[in-house]
Amino acid sequence: MQPDGTPRFTQVLQWQGDPNALFYEVTVQTADGTTVSESRLTEPVLRLNLSPGEYRYRIVLYNLLRRPEVSLPWQSFSVLKAEFPHISESAPKMWFLEDLKPLLQLTGENFMPGATVALKRDEVPAQPIPGTETTRDGAGNVSVAFSATGFEAGTYSLEITNPGGLSFTLPHALVIRHMLPAPTGLAPGPTTVYGPKELRGMTSIRFSWGPVPEATHYIFRLYGASDSKRVLRTEQVLRTDYLLDDLAVLDRGAFRWSVEPEGSDKARGTIPAVSAAESRFTIELSELHAPSVQPGDLFYGK
């Protein structure tokens, strides 16, 4: 680390050693020929601290008589600037184990080609789960795919590491959890039949179901009797019941109805249900017949 707080990087040049070499003379120059390092080494390795730029180096092997015997040709290399990556946004913020789509879209800056991305569970010590970059739009937008196996429910942090070793961690970036269960205890149920006796005194039908933990509201749907895919009513309900007070939307036959819970996390989005719960009920009514009317009846009025 340098006095101003920026990292100090070490570049390592290595080559195959020769047991008969007394030492190696290594010269490092900039692209324009300026010498920046000249060393005599007994081991086939040279550590440097170079600024970003284009360089070249040459190695001369000296024999045991201290005479230069082998001179390798100049070799060019580049030192790239190491950048700190930064993640400003990661989406989505929730994955669901019942319908796992392990893909993240990262937005930020300095996402260098070759950067690695990994998820790490916050609650327990665990090995990071690496991802694979799938698409890229410049240095500020990348899509990363993960394997669909190995994940458990929990909160995960997201880490990106650039090729130079500089990294950034976005804490609590992702929550992996279960979807909401379907409600139980639906009424009216499949054995419920509304006949003339029941309907004569009714002005409404009450639909009810058991509460689902974490549900903030429910989606109620009523389907037609002749066409079970035709939706007669769709309502968002805050309670665990719904009152149908317009019986005229019904007719004779078997009706299907469903209720689907949804949760809401203000910071992360909607929590869906595994599935909607469904039930049925039946309307049984005899057909009405037109009354007979005697022709020629006379009426008087004043």
Secondary structure, DSSP 8 states (H G I E B T S, - for coil): --TTS-----EEEE----TT-SEEEEEEEETTS-EEEEEEESSSEEEE---SEEEEEEEEEE-TTS-EEEE---EEEEE------EEEEEE-SEEEGGG---EEEEEEE---TT-EEEEEESSS----EE-EEEEEETTTEEEEE--SSS--SEEEEEEEE-TTS-EEEEEEEEEEE--B------BS-TT-EE-HHHHHT-S-EEEE----TT--EEEEEEE-SS-TTSEEEEEEESSSEEEE--GGG--SEEEEEEEEEEEEETTTEEE-BS--EEEEEEE-----------TT------
